[in-house]
């Protein structure tokens, strides 16, 4: 029989150590993407509406992911899994499209060329985030999800 941690022990470990660094970087990405997308939409949306709308979507995903990583509870843990998975899919799809079909993105988005404008953090962060979420799952949560 294996010892299990209390349900809330997982939430504490998610917000300490490496989890704290992950949350901080997500918060910085959220603020940077929000600022950039707000400026782009407010001043030059007509130049590249798709690119600037995608930057706003990325910003919202970063905000929700940051909140989900901070907030306690299984529901927020699931929200973190979903948002970070969507983030990874978005950065991969937009990254590939911006390289192979650059005509679709005449102006950069947060995820263009896999986040080149953000030092490739948009590519690295969801991978690290998903690995961290997988590692920080409590035995109780894993047992409860086997259906």
Buried (B, 14 or more C-beta within 10 A) or exposed (E): EEEEEEBEEBBEBBBEEBBEEBBEBBBBBBBBBBEBBBEBBEEEBEEBEEBBBBBBBBBBBBBBBBBBBBBBEBEBBBBBBBBBBBBBEBBBEBBEBBEEEEEEBEBBBBBBBBBBBBEBBBBBBBEBBBEBBEEBBBEBBEEEEEE
